[in-house]
Amino acid sequence: MVQLYLVYIQPRSPTIQEVKRSRWDATERLTSDLYKISNFGEKTLRSVQCPKNTTTQAINST
């Protein structure tokens, strides 16, 4: 007869160094994503080719 024992090992808390590294990595990814989004928006606006004075005229007309 085979006996099986289930053992629950409680996960350890991350060290301060691990937490800092995780936050640093997340910040780097977010910064990179924001840069990509910004570039995408700039390229999209260029493809529309709006006249330069469009936003100025819209502000002045209100």
C-alpha positions in Angstrom: 0.0 0.0 0.0 1.3 3.4 -1.0 0.8 6.3 1.3 0.7 9.9 0.0 1.3 12.9 2.2 0.3 16.3 1.1 2.5 19.0 2.4 1.5 22.7 2.2 4.5 25.0 2.0 3.6 28.6 2.7 5.1 30.9 0.0 7.7 33.2 1.3 7.3 37.0 1.2 9.5 38.7 -1.4 12.6 40.5 -0.2 12.8 44.3 -0.3 15.4 43.9 -3.1 12.9 41.7 -5.1 10.1 44.2 -4.6 12.3 47.1 -5.7 13.5 45.2 -8.8 9.9 44.3 -9.7 8.8 47.9 -9.4 11.8 49.1 -11.4 11.0 46.6 -14.2 7.3 47.7 -14.3 8.3 51.3 -14.5 10.7 50.6 -17.4 8.0 48.7 -19.3 5.5 51.5 -18.7 7.9 54.2 -19.8 8.7 52.2 -23.0 5.0 51.7 -23.7 4.2 55.4 -23.2 7.0 56.2 -25.6 5.6 53.9 -28.2 2.1 55.2 -27.8 3.4 58.8 -28.1 5.2 58.0 -31.3 2.1 56.2 -32.7 0.0 59.2 -32.0 2.5 61.6 -33.6 2.6 59.4 -36.7 -1.2 59.2 -36.8 -1.5 63.0 -36.6 1.1 63.4 -39.4 -0.8 61.0 -41.6 -4.0 63.1 -41.2 -2.0 66.2 -42.4 -4.1 68.8 -40.6 -3.3 72.4 -41.3 -1.1 73.9 -38.6 -3.5 76.7 -37.7 -6.5 74.3 -37.2 -6.2 74.1 -33.5 -5.4 77.8 -33.2 -8.5 78.7 -35.2 -10.7 76.4 -33.2 -9.5 78.0 -29.9 -9.9 81.5 -31.2 -13.4 80.9 -32.5 -14.8 79.8 -29.1 
